């Protein structure tokens, strides 16, 4: 065999037994090695056993100078992973109102009361926002309605959907819609409109009734029961799978991971998205509300196990964030998730059109603006897209959001699957670059990646099947044969 060159790689010593070293490269391939084989790989690959050496050659960690396919394959993998870079923003969030009839303790958007004046998007602003959306060069467009509660300004939703549909008829690009709503104010006509225009609904359910009602408050109480009734109504018209849900995890939920997952199974969901309280809006005023990173990770580990337990018993329930991270790890097609990519998605993958006409680089950026920090407002709905995209703010964010160039990230084994979040670091550290050693975003993601790689390394055939099903959006029972993920 020719002598082999070592390709650039990153590594992480994994502490779960047996002690192994995870190696990754920019193309996204990974391998688990013993300490001895890792040393051989670095010092003299010729010392590796032939099967291990061939495997590392096939995965792009070694390179044969006489058969230079490795570099071409790694370059193709990297190009696929980063293809979103040249595409432009595909997700466009329209904040049609800040009004809401809930008063959640952790409200991230600093909502206003249901009858407050001056917090709805005008017809003219909506029209200009649609003009900007269709100036984006992205190959497909998604318009997401957010609030407040979008159902309280549903006329604006109808206007934007109708205008966008007309434009898409001549534009030719795929166009999809989604809406984040408590569902409770969506009446029969609104739901029929959602059905007709295939508006995907997403709501919030924090777990069983007592947990949900603790922080998601309505003036008359009973938020969980009202959501459950509204969910039934929406499913009757839109179908059983039409509504997704997110669980916002506070410190109160940490000792109840099984109850949170079980509540989703009982409500007939096939997916639960577990996310900790974010440090925006009203949550900033209540520092005790958000769980510590360690507390959240322990909760998450047990919740993930509970999802796996349900799947093993034939009740399909995926944890949606694990499915996203596993897609980043196991396939080169992770760029669709704008909140975890490098360069960061803020402004490059997503734009937000606020109710007052301001244009922001992300949903979190407009949440900062609600607290008086307008640094991430890059223009208004009358600013041409070219000017928005060329703004100095966006260029600065691009530099701060390129994880490959950031201290701490550039040498991290999880880099191919991760991304920086400059808006989060601006909010928490006052600097979009952020310092990884003090970053809860980094600490949480490192722990999540370690958790998932530990499961992959364990090579349990049933867990492999479940993870493959989550990535492929299939049922575990539909996948046959012996599936390996490593
Ligand atoms: S944010 Fe943390 S986990 Fe992600 S690539 Fe950077 S150092 Fe690694």
Boltz pocket constraint, residues with backbone or C-beta under 6 A from the ligand:
constraints:
  - pocket:
      binder: B
      contacts: [[A, 403], [A, 408], [A, 409], [A, 410], [A, 412], [A, 413], [A, 414], [A, 415], [A, 418], [A, 419], [A, 420], [A, 436], [A, 441], [A, 442], [A, 443], [A, 445], [A, 446]]
      max_distance: 6.0
